């Protein structure tokens, strides 16, 4: 066990039970609930192509869910035994009992799940908020991480892009509920198209079927009584993490990561600046960089084949362990 373990993460054991899905489950996927003291997490799994494959865990970004990995997971089912986690308050996971949506709180949830499930070390893959969470997990619990893949990770920027400012404002107290009231007449499709315009480099790449599924998921989410609270508090957690210095700063923690790291950045990302790619590549000890000029914030959804190929190359160089 690492001496920098987050407090209390080994105290729980998992009780796994079947779950009646209230969210879309793609063909070949399964959902289950993992109950931990004070925390219930939904896990999306796809049976591996064969037994004995190394485990992988996918962690979504702010406002996302495990559904964000449904395009990438089947492309890697022959090389890893993949699971995708719904962070507390997102997807089909209910809020945590302690209401802790900080970056550390989300990282603790990931660590508690991995410890309870006994799946570590895993190939850990994170996007945006999930990238920042995964960076912290890899830094404080290197025993749990074989490799680290970060797609547009939410690491601190000195000068935030103007297009990312509205998202950051959600972190301010009262802004999320105000926005909810101001947009109460918006349809789920309007909300969804706005989200796609922000997250995709080219929203026209989204198929009609994918759009329909996204609208259905948006309709479900906005009806959840904790939706805006989880979003606002998690956004605040990112902002707070940006201000931390010393050993708890994300860039300092990136420097402590021992796992081989793949970084994926999109040239049309409106939330995480493309210019941060070189800084990130220099920060992680053993890193490789994939830049996709036409991708936005969710390259694993826009260009899953390219991300999958880069991941395979990472595993090949690491001996597929």
Secondary structure, 3 states (H helix, E strand, C coil): CCCCCCCCCCCCCCEEEECCCCCCCCCCEEEEEEEECCEEEEEEEECCCCCCCEEEEEECCCCCCHHHHHHHHHHHCCCEEEEEEECCCCCCCCCCCCCCCCHHHHHHHHHHHHHHHCCCCEEEEEECHHHHHHHHHHHHCHHHEEEEEEECCCCCCCCCCHHHHHHHHCCCCCHHHHHHHHCCCCCHHHHHHHHHHHHCCCHHHCCHHHHHHHHHHHHHHHCCCCHHHHHHHHHHHHHHHHHCCHHHCHHHHHHHCCCEEEEEEECCCCCCCCCHHHHHHHHCCCEEEEEECCCCCCHHHHCHHHHHHHHHHHHHHCCCC
